[in-house]
């Protein structure tokens, strides 16, 4: 028996042109100083959380997502814009383009967020192997698990942003005891 049970799921499949409008529907005003991949990641996580009929009173939330494409998509777009504008690169442009900065932006948008992890690989074994290891000594009540695909703009079909999100709730019997929490 699993220590976690799914309570919400969300599948996203958006074109690059649809993405900014979607982010603004999930996050009022969008995210400031965030690349498109970070915006997409946070908007998906927020949308999955908002599927709850009633928000938990005191959630303790973990956020874990995986991506195959990671920073390559954003760095390529940033370099293309710089070349087209004939501008010199500024370090902030590359910091903002890093998709893992989604964790910073999610902090104020997901109640009870205490931990965020992002991985550069398939999410197939995250729930079965990584989640139990990460959650073992943490008092998480909920975990948002995501698989995020942010495509390279020059690839065929390269304007599709896709994500699968699942919100899991810890079963009552699976909470760590006080001697297990560090």
C-alpha angles and dihedrals in degrees: 000000000000123000088221134057125197115244101168138017133189133185118194128192112169135161119236088252092055096045103083092049090050092051090052092052090055099036117034107240093001123252122310117230095001129129121238093259093054090046091051093048095049094043091053093048091047092048092051091049091050091058088079112108090215126017115234114255097235111008122185102202134195120195119203126170137166132207135184095199103041117157099353093082095052096040091052092050091047092050092047091052091048092050093048091049092041088229131151114249118252120205092236091062090062095041090054090048094060108106094209088070084081086090091064093049093046093058095082095037104051115060117234095008106167103158138026128186130178125190134193102226144056117314095219096111100031096097096041100042115009100041096056090048095048095042097045096095099023126092093225115159093184139021129197110209119191140179109200127191116193107177130216107257095229096054121100105270085012095151096071118106113191135181140170115205129185127185112208128192122208115242115241093245092055101063114119117250119241092260091055096052113088 
